[in-house]
């Protein structure tokens, strides 16, 4: 009788869990379906694909918006995107698999595995440039990566890329003390790619596809565009909404994968306990190695929480691992919460996509889940957005108040008009206007980066976490400087006092 009661209780419990999972899924899907279309309009992004993981398995994927502005084709769950640096956690799995097989020591100098290529001399100890430190961006390597060339351009070899061919800011070199602090460097992943090819004797893409992608069922993923996947492409678009070509890249490990959102969700799910007790790693790497990807790297003088391929948010009740990707015309982000078996993939086909649109989709999704596991992350992003709006609003308000006061004084003949202003005042006003023009050129054109050798339209509106909100900062600053210029060019007449 007791056994029957226990069995009955198990069945009832399983039924309740299954019902709760269905409710969670329905709420999460509804949140995405409501937020994604609005986010596209708000941020001026053509399209996104979204996929989610619940209870350790991919459960839903959908597309929103346009895959190609020229044809009007729609984004679907089967649309293929460049996932850019979201490739890096996949590269981490390849390195961990080799480590488990005893073919590489992730804590040994990476130069041991580069077939004779060595880092240029520097003032730092290169022994700390290891596979593990590179994966955590703690190797002290210089910034930059493979920005890609025209589709028909010849592609440099890995060694040529390591020596600077096609790379941002030149050759790979050590610019900071290895192990000391977090310095993001896509270039370091070129060394990992070289190491994999030296160790295995085969192309990096072939090895990782066979050993990682295929076992995880990522059949709609590839290192680079194939004719079949390109036929389903969500084409990238620049800041101005123009369709971009698919650029050629010399390297694969730092950002070479093209994939559907569903395939990326399969990878996220593989880091979690799955249905029927399936262990994390899915047989590709061990659960211990999976745990290592979510373990903060021990920086000597930096509190940044960075795992192997992921940035980690440890300030909430639930670990949130995040990785974003950034190619010309493509932006991507993934959120993985292995402790609760949840994850979200957002792939966008526009340079306008940034943390702003990602937050506008991911945060409602998180709020639909039990406990709102990303509330701290979303709180930080919303604070950033609100700070941009507040700063822009305050600057605009001050500028309008100054302009309004000057106009009132001019009507009351308390000020001289701009035509009567001195040469010194005119020069000062011109300097302010030149600074304002420089601001707009710096943030909203590709001219500064092109002067550094970057390709056209590359990273327009760069280094801003919330570019569409940052526009309001720029508009507010413009209103402020316009008001100051008007005041400078319209001085008070002698003997006039402020009311």
DRENLOMAR-346836 format. One line per field, with one value per residue (C-alpha): residue in one letter; x negated, y, z negated. Coordinates in Angstrom, 3 decimals. Example, Ala and Ser with C-alpha at 12.3 -4.5 7.8 and 13.67 -1.06 7.14 Angstrom:
2
r [A / S]
px [-12.300 / -13.670]
py [-4.500 / -1.060]
pz [-7.800 / -7.140]
//
This chain:
499
r [X / X / X / X / X / X / X / X / X / X / X / X / X / X / X / X / X / X / X / X / X / X / X / X / X / X / X / X / X / X / X / X / X / X / X / X / X / X / X / X / X / X / X / X / X / X / X / X / X / X / X / X / X / X / X / X / X / X / X / X / X / X / X / X / X / X / X / X / X / X / X / X / X / X / X / X / X / X / X / X / X / X / X / X / X / X / X / X / X / X / X / X / X / X / X / X / X / X / X / X / X / X / X / X / X / X / X / X / X / X / X / X / X / X / X / X / X / X / X / X / X / X / X / X / X / X / X / X / X / X / X / X / X / X / X / X / X / X / X / X / X / X / X / X / X / X / X / X / X / X / X / X / X / X / X / X / X / X / X / X / X / X / X / X / X / X / X / X / X / X / X / X / X / X / X / X / X / X / X / X / X / X / X / X / X / X / X / X / X / X / X / X / X / X / X / X / X / X / X / X / X / X / X / X / X / X / X / X / X / X / X / X / X / X / X / X / X / X / X / X / X / X / X / X / X / X / X / X / X / X / X / X / X / X / X / X / X / X / X / X / X / X / X / X / X / X / X / X / X / X / X / X / X / X / X / X / X / X / X / X / X / X / X / X / X / X / X / X / X / X / X / X / X / X / X / X / X / X / X / X / X / X / X / X / X / X / X / X / X / X / X / X / X / X / X / X / X / X / X / X / X / X / X / X / X / X / X / X / X / X / X / X / X / X / X / X / X / X / X / X / X / X / X / X / X / X / X / X / X / X / X / X / X / X / X / X / X / X / X / X / X / X / X / X / X / X / X / X / X / X / X / X / X / X / X / X / X / X / X / X / X / X / X / X / X / X / X / X / X / X / X / X / X / X / X / X / X / X / X / X / X / X / X / X / X / X / X / X / X / X / X / X / X / X / X / X / X / X / X / X / X / X / X / X / X / X / X / X / X / X / X / X / X / X / X / X / X / X / X / X / X / X / X / X / X / X / X / X / X / X / X / X / X / X / X / X / X / X / X / X / X / X / X / X / X / X / X / X / X / X / X / X / X / X / X / X / X / X / X / X / X / X / X / X / X / X / X / X / X / X / X / X / X / X / X / X / X / X / X / X / X / X / X / X / X / X / X / X / X / X / X / X / X / X / X / X / X / X / X]
px [0.000 / -2.832 / -4.531 / -1.316 / -0.951 / -4.564 / -4.096 / -0.864 / -2.556 / -5.380 / -2.933 / -1.005 / -4.239 / -5.521 / -2.218 / -2.364 / -5.957 / -4.998 / -2.007 / -4.181 / -6.725 / -3.971 / -2.742 / -6.287 / -6.835 / -3.545 / -4.283 / -7.834 / -6.723 / -3.980 / -6.502 / -8.830 / -6.034 / -4.822 / -8.207 / -10.181 / -8.067 / -7.929 / -11.697 / -12.360 / -10.369 / -11.880 / -15.466 / -15.096 / -16.332 / -15.108 / -14.797 / -15.619 / -15.402 / -14.834 / -15.136 / -14.725 / -15.772 / -13.622 / -14.336 / -17.591 / -16.230 / -15.387 / -11.623 / -10.759 / -12.153 / -10.651 / -11.487 / -10.364 / -10.794 / -12.631 / -15.560 / -16.371 / -15.189 / -15.644 / -13.294 / -11.109 / -11.708 / -10.707 / -12.862 / -11.791 / -13.022 / -15.047 / -16.831 / -20.623 / -22.731 / -26.378 / -26.701 / -30.141 / -31.780 / -29.076 / -31.392 / -33.892 / -32.134 / -32.092 / -35.838 / -36.176 / -34.467 / -36.908 / -39.852 / -38.356 / -37.801 / -41.438 / -42.440 / -40.357 / -42.072 / -45.447 / -46.399 / -46.776 / -47.474 / -45.312 / -47.690 / -50.841 / -52.182 / -50.158 / -53.371 / -54.076 / -51.322 / -51.798 / -54.091 / -57.000 / -55.196 / -56.046 / -54.696 / -56.689 / -59.040 / -57.573 / -58.396 / -56.072 / -56.431 / -54.743 / -54.430 / -51.096 / -49.661 / -47.888 / -44.829 / -42.867 / -43.908 / -43.125 / -39.634 / -39.018 / -40.620 / -43.215 / -46.308 / -47.215 / -46.889 / -46.106 / -42.601 / -41.053 / -40.101 / -39.281 / -36.965 / -36.605 / -37.285 / -35.286 / -33.602 / -35.930 / -39.119 / -41.898 / -41.940 / -45.170 / -46.524 / -46.384 / -50.064 / -49.583 / -46.621 / -48.677 / -51.267 / -48.584 / -47.075 / -43.411 / -43.517 / -42.438 / -45.351 / -48.017 / -49.780 / -49.003 / -51.191 / -51.257 / -50.352 / -49.519 / -50.819 / -49.276 / -46.933 / -46.625 / -43.311 / -40.533 / -41.445 / -39.068 / -40.995 / -39.516 / -43.030 / -43.958 / -41.519 / -43.645 / -46.314 / -43.775 / -42.838 / -46.491 / -46.946 / -43.996 / -45.282 / -48.821 / -47.603 / -45.012 / -46.684 / -43.409 / -41.522 / -39.957 / -36.495 / -36.597 / -37.689 / -35.136 / -32.295 / -32.970 / -33.751 / -31.342 / -28.684 / -27.617 / -27.359 / -25.119 / -22.839 / -23.786 / -23.133 / -22.117 / -25.496 / -28.726 / -32.032 / -31.298 / -28.502 / -27.607 / -25.243 / -22.502 / -22.732 / -23.122 / -19.823 / -18.219 / -20.310 / -19.022 / -21.266 / -23.165 / -22.334 / -24.334 / -23.252 / -21.491 / -19.453 / -21.476 / -21.981 / -25.572 / -27.396 / -28.794 / -32.385 / -35.252 / -37.153 / -40.590 / -39.869 / -37.184 / -37.705 / -36.912 / -33.648 / -33.283 / -30.005 / -26.791 / -23.756 / -20.058 / -18.840 / -17.644 / -21.125 / -22.627 / -19.943 / -21.050 / -24.540 / -23.252 / -21.129 / -24.155 / -25.663 / -22.689 / -21.225 / -18.779 / -15.601 / -15.785 / -18.934 / -21.168 / -24.398 / -25.821 / -28.286 / -26.162 / -29.191 / -31.214 / -32.969 / -32.574 / -30.296 / -33.453 / -34.660 / -31.249 / -31.494 / -34.893 / -33.282 / -31.177 / -34.030 / -35.538 / -39.130 / -41.453 / -42.685 / -45.460 / -44.195 / -40.694 / -37.287 / -35.761 / -33.793 / -34.773 / -34.583 / -35.848 / -34.023 / -31.393 / -30.984 / -29.407 / -26.866 / -27.220 / -25.324 / -21.909 / -20.436 / -21.014 / -24.228 / -23.724 / -26.361 / -26.304 / -28.084 / -27.527 / -28.696 / -29.425 / -30.067 / -29.357 / -25.605 / -25.080 / -24.685 / -23.981 / -23.631 / -22.993 / -22.017 / -22.588 / -21.383 / -22.612 / -21.500 / -17.831 / -18.104 / -17.047 / -18.585 / -17.792 / -19.272 / -18.726 / -20.227 / -19.822 / -20.700 / -21.588 / -24.345 / -21.621 / -21.113 / -22.876 / -22.180 / -19.179 / -17.141 / -18.455 / -17.280 / -13.902 / -13.381 / -15.309 / -14.003 / -10.287 / -11.245 / -13.026 / -10.084 / -7.848 / -10.013 / -9.680 / -11.809 / -12.782 / -16.354 / -17.831 / -16.381 / -19.804 / -21.209 / -18.107 / -18.173 / -21.695 / -20.763 / -17.647 / -19.623 / -22.031 / -19.215 / -17.487 / -20.788 / -21.170 / -17.654 / -18.077 / -21.406 / -19.999 / -16.869 / -18.735 / -21.166 / -18.283 / -16.318 / -19.271 / -19.928 / -16.285 / -16.205 / -19.341 / -17.985 / -14.612 / -16.155 / -18.325 / -15.338 / -13.309 / -16.201 / -16.601 / -12.917 / -13.285 / -16.410 / -18.540 / -21.064 / -22.895 / -22.122 / -24.637 / -25.612 / -27.035 / -29.096 / -32.868 / -35.325 / -36.473 / -32.924 / -32.420 / -35.615 / -34.551 / -31.127 / -32.734 / -34.972 / -31.936 / -30.166 / -33.294 / -33.428 / -29.770 / -30.370 / -33.344 / -31.098 / -28.603 / -31.320 / -33.073 / -29.988 / -27.787 / -30.120 / -32.789 / -35.311 / -37.497 / -37.735 / -38.391 / -41.325 / -42.655 / -42.312 / -38.949 / -36.530 / -33.712 / -30.636 / -32.464 / -31.123 / -29.302 / -28.082 / -30.747 / -31.452 / -27.934 / -26.007 / -22.673 / -23.124 / -19.495 / -19.212 / -22.636 / -21.120 / -19.143 / -22.385 / -23.718 / -20.550 / -20.534 / -24.176 / -23.385 / -20.566 / -22.841 / -25.681 / -23.235 / -21.912 / -25.399 / -26.437 / -23.355 / -24.188 / -27.828 / -26.878 / -24.215 / -25.947 / -24.039 / -24.120 / -26.094 / -24.121 / -21.637 / -21.192 / -19.544 / -15.870]
py [0.000 / 2.379 / 1.693 / 2.454 / 5.751 / 6.686 / 5.814 / 7.787 / 10.769 / 10.575 / 10.565 / 13.508 / 15.390 / 14.752 / 15.938 / 19.131 / 19.794 / 19.181 / 21.498 / 24.187 / 23.814 / 24.247 / 27.357 / 28.766 / 28.109 / 29.692 / 32.796 / 33.060 / 32.701 / 35.264 / 37.710 / 37.355 / 37.542 / 40.769 / 42.431 / 41.499 / 43.305 / 46.456 / 46.323 / 46.111 / 49.277 / 51.094 / 50.391 / 50.427 / 46.844 / 44.823 / 41.436 / 39.071 / 35.369 / 34.184 / 30.732 / 29.628 / 26.793 / 25.633 / 22.643 / 21.992 / 21.588 / 23.860 / 24.293 / 27.164 / 29.392 / 32.143 / 34.911 / 38.526 / 41.214 / 41.202 / 39.040 / 41.167 / 44.755 / 44.400 / 41.426 / 41.784 / 38.144 / 37.444 / 36.144 / 32.677 / 30.134 / 28.609 / 31.845 / 31.743 / 34.502 / 35.136 / 34.648 / 36.346 / 36.061 / 33.744 / 31.276 / 31.699 / 29.377 / 26.704 / 27.183 / 26.755 / 23.359 / 22.282 / 23.261 / 21.485 / 18.324 / 18.306 / 18.895 / 15.941 / 13.769 / 14.883 / 16.535 / 20.031 / 21.537 / 24.636 / 26.074 / 25.631 / 28.445 / 28.469 / 28.907 / 25.237 / 24.299 / 26.807 / 24.818 / 27.208 / 30.549 / 32.778 / 36.000 / 39.160 / 40.138 / 42.287 / 43.464 / 40.826 / 37.142 / 35.189 / 31.999 / 33.314 / 33.370 / 30.036 / 28.449 / 29.094 / 32.738 / 33.399 / 31.899 / 34.236 / 37.259 / 37.341 / 36.716 / 40.387 / 40.351 / 43.448 / 44.445 / 43.802 / 40.908 / 39.820 / 42.456 / 40.610 / 41.586 / 41.830 / 38.563 / 38.017 / 39.017 / 36.520 / 35.219 / 35.359 / 32.212 / 31.854 / 32.679 / 35.755 / 36.763 / 36.278 / 38.582 / 41.218 / 40.536 / 41.560 / 42.129 / 45.232 / 47.123 / 44.916 / 41.726 / 39.697 / 40.906 / 40.985 / 44.484 / 43.902 / 41.592 / 38.133 / 37.045 / 40.476 / 41.786 / 41.366 / 42.721 / 41.574 / 40.231 / 38.335 / 38.066 / 35.531 / 33.072 / 33.011 / 31.364 / 28.797 / 28.038 / 27.596 / 25.297 / 23.086 / 22.715 / 21.956 / 19.338 / 17.626 / 18.055 / 19.137 / 22.398 / 23.924 / 24.055 / 20.360 / 19.272 / 21.379 / 20.448 / 16.737 / 16.800 / 19.469 / 20.685 / 17.357 / 15.445 / 18.234 / 18.027 / 21.494 / 20.562 / 24.093 / 25.516 / 25.943 / 27.751 / 30.188 / 30.449 / 27.442 / 27.784 / 25.958 / 28.130 / 31.336 / 30.563 / 30.910 / 33.900 / 36.805 / 39.316 / 41.835 / 45.548 / 48.599 / 51.449 / 53.147 / 50.068 / 49.097 / 45.390 / 44.246 / 41.381 / 38.390 / 39.307 / 36.829 / 36.026 / 34.486 / 33.065 / 30.799 / 30.394 / 33.974 / 34.367 / 32.105 / 30.259 / 30.917 / 29.253 / 29.313 / 30.448 / 26.891 / 25.475 / 28.007 / 27.031 / 23.408 / 24.458 / 26.352 / 23.375 / 21.086 / 22.962 / 22.033 / 18.903 / 17.617 / 15.559 / 12.091 / 13.001 / 13.660 / 15.171 / 18.542 / 18.180 / 15.627 / 13.359 / 15.947 / 17.220 / 16.155 / 17.875 / 19.041 / 20.771 / 22.374 / 23.694 / 25.182 / 27.351 / 28.995 / 29.341 / 32.848 / 33.154 / 34.091 / 37.500 / 38.847 / 42.430 / 42.471 / 41.543 / 40.896 / 37.639 / 35.902 / 32.202 / 30.296 / 32.033 / 33.753 / 36.882 / 35.921 / 37.750 / 36.474 / 39.184 / 37.498 / 34.319 / 32.597 / 32.488 / 34.239 / 33.581 / 36.033 / 36.208 / 38.725 / 38.789 / 41.662 / 41.464 / 44.006 / 43.806 / 41.199 / 41.312 / 38.359 / 37.589 / 34.521 / 34.232 / 30.893 / 29.979 / 26.417 / 26.137 / 26.438 / 25.003 / 28.190 / 30.069 / 32.615 / 33.287 / 36.543 / 36.964 / 40.273 / 41.359 / 45.012 / 47.246 / 49.043 / 46.028 / 46.346 / 45.682 / 47.988 / 45.746 / 42.649 / 43.946 / 44.907 / 41.256 / 39.360 / 41.232 / 40.595 / 36.961 / 36.763 / 38.398 / 35.635 / 32.956 / 31.957 / 34.222 / 36.592 / 35.202 / 38.078 / 40.914 / 42.208 / 42.154 / 43.836 / 46.390 / 47.403 / 47.697 / 49.721 / 52.024 / 52.600 / 53.365 / 55.695 / 57.452 / 58.142 / 59.507 / 61.584 / 63.051 / 63.872 / 65.404 / 67.552 / 68.806 / 69.617 / 71.374 / 73.559 / 74.381 / 75.341 / 77.479 / 79.336 / 79.829 / 80.944 / 83.487 / 84.891 / 85.215 / 87.009 / 89.395 / 90.088 / 90.980 / 93.322 / 94.814 / 93.845 / 92.072 / 92.853 / 90.579 / 88.030 / 90.449 / 92.849 / 90.223 / 90.578 / 88.517 / 86.770 / 85.697 / 84.432 / 82.387 / 80.900 / 79.977 / 78.415 / 76.317 / 75.067 / 74.194 / 72.438 / 70.369 / 69.467 / 68.465 / 66.385 / 64.622 / 63.645 / 62.547 / 60.510 / 58.639 / 58.533 / 58.031 / 55.532 / 58.243 / 57.920 / 54.160 / 54.344 / 56.634 / 53.776 / 51.285 / 49.734 / 48.801 / 51.209 / 51.369 / 49.290 / 49.735 / 52.968 / 54.333 / 52.285 / 51.695 / 52.620 / 50.048 / 51.614 / 53.466 / 54.355 / 55.921 / 57.498 / 59.450 / 61.419 / 62.301 / 63.652 / 65.602 / 67.030 / 68.037 / 69.692 / 71.711 / 72.741 / 73.898 / 75.709 / 77.611 / 78.478 / 79.640 / 81.850 / 83.362 / 83.900 / 85.601 / 87.762 / 89.539 / 91.725 / 95.411 / 97.582 / 98.466 / 95.584 / 93.281 / 89.924 / 90.093]
pz [0.000 / -0.922 / 2.410 / 4.254 / 2.400 / 3.143 / 6.813 / 6.960 / 5.309 / 7.854 / 10.745 / 9.306 / 8.628 / 12.142 / 13.538 / 11.518 / 12.631 / 16.246 / 15.938 / 14.343 / 17.146 / 19.731 / 17.934 / 17.733 / 21.437 / 22.437 / 20.373 / 21.720 / 25.343 / 24.848 / 23.379 / 26.373 / 28.929 / 27.335 / 26.817 / 29.958 / 32.611 / 30.486 / 29.911 / 33.659 / 34.258 / 31.280 / 32.324 / 36.093 / 36.502 / 39.524 / 37.830 / 34.984 / 34.305 / 30.749 / 29.196 / 25.615 / 23.358 / 20.455 / 18.221 / 20.064 / 23.587 / 26.523 / 26.465 / 28.800 / 31.557 / 33.642 / 36.065 / 36.193 / 38.801 / 42.113 / 43.209 / 46.254 / 46.752 / 50.513 / 50.943 / 47.853 / 46.917 / 43.322 / 40.500 / 39.387 / 36.878 / 39.742 / 40.683 / 40.448 / 38.875 / 38.194 / 34.441 / 34.300 / 30.850 / 29.546 / 31.307 / 28.458 / 25.955 / 28.699 / 29.123 / 25.358 / 25.611 / 28.321 / 26.120 / 23.103 / 25.146 / 26.204 / 22.587 / 21.385 / 23.968 / 22.632 / 25.914 / 24.488 / 21.080 / 20.772 / 18.173 / 20.259 / 22.456 / 25.662 / 27.677 / 26.893 / 29.354 / 32.180 / 34.449 / 34.020 / 34.216 / 31.262 / 29.837 / 30.575 / 27.743 / 24.994 / 21.498 / 20.010 / 19.113 / 21.904 / 19.867 / 18.593 / 22.113 / 21.823 / 23.347 / 20.175 / 19.831 / 23.508 / 23.139 / 20.182 / 21.857 / 19.138 / 21.259 / 21.590 / 25.384 / 27.422 / 28.464 / 31.843 / 34.046 / 37.584 / 39.054 / 42.358 / 45.951 / 49.169 / 50.211 / 53.175 / 51.347 / 50.786 / 47.221 / 45.190 / 43.578 / 39.810 / 39.506 / 41.683 / 39.519 / 36.358 / 37.930 / 38.500 / 41.949 / 41.886 / 38.133 / 36.272 / 34.696 / 36.238 / 35.103 / 32.000 / 29.157 / 25.364 / 24.201 / 20.524 / 17.782 / 18.395 / 15.643 / 14.077 / 15.417 / 17.948 / 21.391 / 24.117 / 27.082 / 29.992 / 31.384 / 28.736 / 30.256 / 33.391 / 31.238 / 30.007 / 33.603 / 34.514 / 31.505 / 32.450 / 36.000 / 34.801 / 32.318 / 34.527 / 37.911 / 39.494 / 40.098 / 37.002 / 38.578 / 39.524 / 36.048 / 34.131 / 36.481 / 36.032 / 32.310 / 31.018 / 33.448 / 34.946 / 31.622 / 30.277 / 33.301 / 34.572 / 38.193 / 39.199 / 38.175 / 40.092 / 39.935 / 42.728 / 45.252 / 47.380 / 50.375 / 48.475 / 45.382 / 47.373 / 49.120 / 45.662 / 44.579 / 42.575 / 44.329 / 42.247 / 42.469 / 41.512 / 39.221 / 42.126 / 43.068 / 46.137 / 46.823 / 46.435 / 48.156 / 46.309 / 45.580 / 45.722 / 42.520 / 42.161 / 38.722 / 37.304 / 33.547 / 32.575 / 34.475 / 37.484 / 36.903 / 38.815 / 37.280 / 36.545 / 33.148 / 32.494 / 33.008 / 30.618 / 28.094 / 28.473 / 27.456 / 24.420 / 23.392 / 23.592 / 20.639 / 18.457 / 16.958 / 19.532 / 19.536 / 17.953 / 16.034 / 19.038 / 17.744 / 18.782 / 21.623 / 23.468 / 23.820 / 25.718 / 22.594 / 18.972 / 16.438 / 14.688 / 17.842 / 18.299 / 14.752 / 15.616 / 18.304 / 15.581 / 13.066 / 12.715 / 13.874 / 10.971 / 12.099 / 9.915 / 9.740 / 11.201 / 9.803 / 13.234 / 13.312 / 16.537 / 17.301 / 20.312 / 23.130 / 20.965 / 18.900 / 15.582 / 13.447 / 9.890 / 8.021 / 8.083 / 6.708 / 10.050 / 12.075 / 15.416 / 18.085 / 20.979 / 24.313 / 27.060 / 30.649 / 32.992 / 36.749 / 39.453 / 39.923 / 37.210 / 33.441 / 31.171 / 27.488 / 25.361 / 21.720 / 20.002 / 16.507 / 16.064 / 12.438 / 13.422 / 16.933 / 18.712 / 21.609 / 24.265 / 27.724 / 29.636 / 33.113 / 34.967 / 38.495 / 37.973 / 36.656 / 34.708 / 32.474 / 29.126 / 25.446 / 25.765 / 28.034 / 26.306 / 22.936 / 24.379 / 25.348 / 22.670 / 19.645 / 20.293 / 20.952 / 17.598 / 15.829 / 17.177 / 15.545 / 11.885 / 9.717 / 12.570 / 12.612 / 14.664 / 12.611 / 11.515 / 15.061 / 16.420 / 13.640 / 14.626 / 18.311 / 17.592 / 15.302 / 18.174 / 20.592 / 18.130 / 17.425 / 21.157 / 21.405 / 18.243 / 19.371 / 22.804 / 21.304 / 18.796 / 21.454 / 23.818 / 21.062 / 20.074 / 23.726 / 24.309 / 21.162 / 22.246 / 25.767 / 24.454 / 22.113 / 24.896 / 27.252 / 24.573 / 23.897 / 27.617 / 27.887 / 24.927 / 26.534 / 23.569 / 25.803 / 28.997 / 31.932 / 33.283 / 36.075 / 33.490 / 31.662 / 31.485 / 33.503 / 30.317 / 29.490 / 33.022 / 32.867 / 29.528 / 30.921 / 33.991 / 31.733 / 29.810 / 33.067 / 34.345 / 31.149 / 31.619 / 35.222 / 34.087 / 31.566 / 34.256 / 36.669 / 33.964 / 32.814 / 35.900 / 38.827 / 39.742 / 40.623 / 37.471 / 37.823 / 41.553 / 40.800 / 38.635 / 41.474 / 40.598 / 43.405 / 44.382 / 42.101 / 39.507 / 35.966 / 36.662 / 33.310 / 31.631 / 27.961 / 26.882 / 24.916 / 25.778 / 29.100 / 29.747 / 26.287 / 26.792 / 29.691 / 27.101 / 25.323 / 28.596 / 29.343 / 25.824 / 26.144 / 29.476 / 27.897 / 25.033 / 27.280 / 29.576 / 26.562 / 25.344 / 28.818 / 29.053 / 25.651 / 26.620 / 29.883 / 28.207 / 25.292 / 22.879 / 23.557 / 21.117 / 18.050 / 18.423 / 15.437 / 15.082 / 14.173]
//
